[in-house]
């Protein structure tokens, strides 16, 4: 980690997953005529994918930062 990286937090991948899930849920919900269900499913699936993405091992990311 460089001195310039101190104080920076890691990206919130759960939030990124939820945001992606909402956008895809709205798109699919609008396409199938039920945006409410699309948003609800997008939030659920996005949070699950974001949490899984956030819990993976960090060793590869640390190697690429150097």
C-alpha positions, 0 to 999 in steps of 0.5 A: 500500500502506498502512502497516498492510499492511506485513509482510503476505504475499500469500495463497498461492493455490496452497494455496487451490487445493489445498484447494479441489481436495481438498474437491471431489475428496473429494466427487466421489470419494465420489459415484462410490465411489472417494475415493482417486482423487478426492483424488489428482485433486483435489490435482493439479487444485487445484495446477494451478489455484492455480499458474495463479491465482497467476501471473496479472498483479497489476496489477488487484489493486494498483489495487483496493487503493488 
